[in-house]
């Protein structure tokens, strides 16, 4: 197994000819948000990736193996929910409102100017449809937004990045207003941290 312990964000500073010769590895978001994982590149080599804790791997990043060889990371398509506002009966503000409500639930989101992408969740899909959003299923690379307090790794622009799963652990579970909130976990269940309110956060 070839050990990999270095990452070059976006392949910055590397000559194009080197990248063309580099092997590739396709990884989904579940793997790319880990700093330690095993993978197989396009040359059939088994890779043992050991990056600094907190590192997030993005599509377009380049891994450097212990023998100096380069492996370009491709974000593999995966099931996602694509959320868009209704162009006939809504406005772009509806998308902002949807992002607000999803953010209150600490949902990992990819933000684009005309849509939101998130991992499949039927409870959230139903909620969004009740808000008159258009929700469709697709297979696409998933590059979530980077949390404002993320540490380690690197952050991309507004259309790349992610809210770490551990951002939920760092955040104050009671929120700024001191109220307990209902959080949404990654398995589609609402987890009640304390008493519930008659209104929605």
Secondary structure, DSSP 8 states (H G I E B T S, - for coil): -EEEEEEEGGGTT--HHHHHHSEEEEE-HHHHT-SEEEEE-TT--EEEEE--TT----TT-EEEETTS-EEEEEE--EEEEEEEE-TTT--HHHHHHHHHHHHHTT--EEEETTEEEE---HHHHHHHHHTTEEEEEEEE-------TT--SS----TTS----TTHHHHS-TTTTTT---EEE-TTS-EEE-S---SS--
